[in-house]
Amino acid sequence: MLRDTIKDKAYFDETIEFSIETIGEYVDDLKNDESLSTEVKMNFSFGIVEYLVSLMHERYSRGDNLIELKPHLLSALEYRQWQKDYADALPENEQVERIDWEELHEDDMRRTLVWFAFAYCLDMGQDYYQQVLDLIANQGQDGLLDNIAVAMGDKNREVAQSTLFKKRFGKLYDVVIAEPSKRPALVKAYLDAWYKAEGSPGYHLMDTDAYIGYWCWGAALVVKLYNIDDSSFIDHEYYPKDLVHWQGNSK
């Protein structure tokens, strides 16, 4: 059954088919196109991870069985490792080309929160979390990422004392540094402000395939990670409760 209430199944069938085809084309090029430079292969690997994260988002909106998303998480880890391997293989005079792909930008934080939300809620395990955290790196740069990483098991990580992206993620940062008793109200405040903080994108009004569902994955991640009582906001329109309350083979 559809989890999204704005678009129909046919719409999501089309967007998901496009994502799967695009991922397949990228992978085929990586494995078979000998004309690609190492830098291009690094960029393609990044693109595959980005499409895989979006694909999980799309499939959640369509109402797919969540256990079916675990292979996408494994693939995301594989191709993120490929990205690093290609970056490491760049000639010394081209190492600068990796910087923009590996630095922490605002959209990277958004993508990371989606990835972490699916990985943690679907119980991918400590080894998986640590591998992803090691690949993403940027320790000590952003307090939101650092606190989440520590909660996910990266105990020796350096922790920054603020978030780099206060306008977009400041209310989520407030959740992770708050006393446990205050967290439910702070998550609710974050959910209420989330759409505006995202820039009020209005993707559902566009005559394109840009819309893939409005879900606040950061809220899902912190609720699961910090065991926050979600009873006061469980039916919030942006809260992906099915992911948070997934319990292995019972669903």
ABEGO torsion letter per residue (X at the ends): XBABAABBAAAAAAAAAAAAAAAAAAAAAAAABAABBAAAAAAAAAAAAAAAAAAAAAAAAAGBBAAAAAAAAAAAAAAAAAAAAAAAABBAAAAAAAAAAABBBAAAAAAAAAAAAAAAAAGAEAAAAAAAAAAAEGBGABAAAAAAAAAAGBAABBBBABBABAAAAAAAAAAAABBAAAAAAAAAAAAAAAAAAAGGAGAAABBBAABAEBBBAAAAAAAAAAGBBAAAAAABAABBAAAAABBEAAX
